[in-house]
Amino acid sequence: MPQPPITSRCVMTKEAVSDMNSWTSMRFEEIDDNPDANADAGSDKKEPVSDRLSDDPTVMDRLNAIKRSLFSLENDYRDSLAKQLALAADVASSLKRDFFLWNDFIDSNWNDVQKPKLSDQRDALRHVLRWLCGPTRAGKQKASFYFRAVSPLVQKGLRGSKLEKKLRKKGVKVLAAQHAAESRSEREENEIIHQFAPKGKQGPWRVRLDVEFDRKPEELFGLAGEPTFTLRGAVQKLDGKQSRMWVLGYSFALDD
């Protein structure tokens, strides 16, 4: 006589219902359509959860729904942040152009944030972001982070929707890192160019510099007093950071 078919059903524990993250607590039971066989439904004859979980479409449906929701929230936040920063930049632009608006901005309630001076008007964007982000350490870091991302774009003339589009497309984090790297590179180049330019002062100029010659500069050894001489040569390399210079093929002559 043929045996009645055996079906499976998924039984979710109370803990799994109360906690969406506890989907691993689901247990599976073999249920026989034969009423007499159901007496063993609660026995130890269960398949491991790990063996059956991948076959359950409801689990993957849930995970896919969560994944879509997470990326949706991420995108919504990114778009909203780009829009708000663009609006803040537009307000700062107005404050930078209008002295009376700038004065009203300074006179407003700054709570615990240090107020800017009247002379700080040209740096309006930085102070607008400071006001928006607040006085806490995290707020100060966030204001600086936003400023790094937005300020170079504003200096290039981006405003309104164009600025918002750029912030949304590239991302604030990427732009902040990119602009920080460009700023460091520019600063290093300037340091090398101006390393040998001491501050102007009355009297003689003194520059401490290590010079490396391609041969022994015997003509310079033993000089004393106040000799006047001419030194000519080709500069092979100049390192402003280390205050060093390499000279090739120099010639030396004492002046009359």
C-alpha positions in Angstrom: 0.0 0.0 0.0 1.6 3.4 -1.0 2.7 5.7 1.8 1.2 9.2 2.1 3.5 11.9 0.9 5.8 13.7 3.4 5.9 17.5 3.4 8.0 20.0 5.2 7.1 23.2 7.0 9.2 25.9 8.6 8.6 26.7 12.2 9.9 30.0 13.5 10.6 30.3 17.2 9.3 33.1 19.3 12.9 34.6 19.5 13.2 34.6 15.7 9.9 36.5 15.4 10.9 39.2 17.9 14.3 39.7 16.3 14.8 40.0 12.6 18.4 39.3 13.0 17.6 35.9 14.6 16.6 34.2 11.4 19.2 31.5 12.1 17.1 30.3 15.0 14.5 28.8 12.6 14.1 25.0 13.0 12.7 22.6 10.5 10.5 19.6 11.3 9.4 16.6 9.2 5.6 16.4 9.1 4.0 13.2 7.9 0.4 13.6 6.5 -0.3 10.3 8.3 -1.9 11.3 11.7 -0.2 8.4 13.4 3.2 9.6 12.2 2.7 13.1 13.5 3.4 11.9 17.0 7.1 12.0 16.2 7.0 15.5 14.8 8.7 16.9 17.8 11.4 14.3 17.9 15.1 14.8 17.1 14.6 13.9 13.5 15.4 17.4 12.2 17.6 18.5 9.4 20.4 21.0 10.3 19.4 24.6 9.7 22.5 25.2 7.6 21.5 22.5 5.2 18.1 23.9 4.4 18.6 27.7 4.8 19.8 28.3 1.3 16.7 26.6 -0.1 14.3 28.9 1.7 13.4 31.8 -0.6 11.9 33.9 2.2 15.3 34.4 3.8 16.9 35.7 0.6 13.9 37.8 0.0 14.3 39.4 3.4 18.1 39.9 2.9 17.6 41.4 -0.6 14.9 43.8 0.9 17.4 44.9 3.6 20.1 45.4 1.0 17.9 47.5 -1.2 16.9 49.6 1.9 20.5 50.1 3.1 21.6 51.4 -0.3 18.5 53.5 -0.6 19.2 55.2 2.7 22.9 55.7 1.7 21.9 57.3 -1.6 19.2 59.5 0.0 21.7 60.7 2.7 24.3 61.5 0.0 21.9 63.4 -2.1 20.6 65.3 0.9 24.1 66.2 2.1 25.1 67.5 -1.3 22.0 69.7 -1.4 22.4 71.1 2.1 26.1 71.9 1.5 25.3 73.6 -1.7 22.7 75.7 0.0 25.1 76.6 2.8 27.7 77.6 0.2 25.1 79.9 -1.5 24.3 81.6 1.9 28.0 82.0 2.5 28.4 83.6 -0.9 25.7 86.2 0.0 27.4 86.9 3.4 30.7 87.4 1.6 29.3 90.0 -0.7 27.0 91.9 1.7 28.6 93.6 4.8 25.2 94.2 6.5 24.2 90.5 6.1 27.6 89.5 7.5 27.2 91.8 10.4 23.7 90.3 11.1 25.2 86.8 10.9 27.9 87.7 13.5 25.3 89.3 15.8 23.1 86.2 15.8 23.1 83.5 18.5 26.3 81.4 18.2 25.7 79.5 21.5 29.2 78.1 22.4 30.7 78.6 19.0 33.3 81.3 18.9 32.1 84.2 16.8 34.1 85.4 13.8 35.3 89.0 13.5 34.1 91.6 11.0 37.4 91.2 9.2 36.7 87.5 8.6 34.1 88.2 6.0 36.1 86.8 3.1 36.2 83.5 4.9 32.4 83.3 5.3 32.0 79.7 4.1 34.3 78.4 6.8 32.3 80.2 9.5 28.9 79.2 8.1 30.0 75.6 8.4 31.3 76.2 11.9 28.0 77.6 12.9 26.1 74.7 11.3 28.2 71.9 12.8 28.4 73.3 16.4 31.1 73.7 19.1 31.8 70.0 19.9 35.0 68.4 18.8 33.1 66.2 16.4 31.3 69.3 15.1 34.6 71.1 14.5 36.0 68.1 12.7 32.9 67.8 10.5 33.0 71.5 9.6 36.7 71.2 8.6 35.8 68.1 6.6 33.0 69.8 4.7 35.1 72.9 4.1 37.8 70.8 2.5 35.3 69.2 0.1 33.3 72.4 -0.8 35.7 75.4 -0.7 37.9 74.5 -3.7 34.8 74.0 -5.8 33.4 77.3 -4.7 36.7 79.0 -5.5 36.4 77.6 -9.1 33.0 79.3 -9.4 30.6 76.4 -8.9 27.3 77.5 -7.4 23.8 76.2 -6.7 22.7 73.2 -8.7 26.1 72.8 -10.4 27.8 72.6 -7.0 25.2 70.2 -5.7 25.6 68.0 -8.8 29.4 67.9 -8.4 29.1 67.0 -4.7 26.5 64.3 -5.4 28.5 62.7 -8.3 31.9 62.6 -6.7 30.9 62.3 -3.1 31.9 64.6 -0.2 34.4 62.1 1.2 36.2 61.6 -2.1 36.4 65.3 -2.8 37.7 66.1 0.7 40.5 63.6 0.3 41.3 64.8 -3.2 41.5 68.5 -2.2 43.5 67.7 0.9 46.1 65.8 -1.3 46.2 68.7 -3.7 46.7 71.2 -0.9 49.6 69.2 0.5 51.3 68.9 -2.9 51.0 72.6 -3.5 52.3 73.4 0.0 55.3 71.2 -0.5 56.1 72.8 -3.9 55.9 76.3 -2.3 58.2 75.2 0.6 60.9 74.1 -1.9 60.6 77.3 -3.9 60.7 79.7 -0.9 63.0 77.7 1.4 66.0 79.9 0.7 64.2 83.2 1.1 64.6 84.3 4.7 62.4 87.1 6.0 63.6 90.5 5.0 65.5 92.5 7.6 68.0 95.3 7.9 71.6 94.4 7.5 73.2 91.3 5.9 71.2 88.3 4.7 72.2 84.9 6.1 71.1 81.6 4.7 72.3 78.3 6.2 73.0 75.9 3.3 74.9 72.7 2.9 76.8 72.7 -0.4 78.1 69.5 -1.9 80.8 69.9 -4.6 81.9 67.4 -7.2 85.5 67.8 -6.1 87.3 68.9 -3.1 87.0 72.7 -2.7 90.6 73.3 -1.6 90.4 77.0 -2.6 87.9 77.6 0.2 89.9 75.9 2.9 91.9 78.2 5.2 90.2 81.4 4.1 89.9 83.9 6.9 89.3 87.6 7.4 87.1 89.3 4.9 88.0 87.9 1.5 86.0 88.7 -1.6 85.7 85.9 -4.1 83.7 84.8 -7.0 82.3 81.2 -7.2 80.7 79.9 -10.4 79.2 76.5 -11.0 76.3 74.5 -12.3 73.7 73.6 -9.8 72.9 69.9 -10.2 70.2 69.7 -7.6 68.5 71.9 -5.0 66.7 70.5 -2.0 64.8 73.2 -0.1 63.6 70.9 2.6 67.0 69.7 3.6 68.7 73.1 2.8 71.2 71.4 0.5 72.6 72.2 -2.9 74.8 70.1 -5.2 77.3 71.9 -7.4 79.0 70.6 -10.5 82.1 72.0 -12.3 82.6 75.0 -10.1 85.3 77.6 -10.5 86.7 79.8 -7.7 88.7 83.1 -7.9 89.7 85.6 -5.3 88.7 89.2 -6.4 91.3 92.0 -6.4 
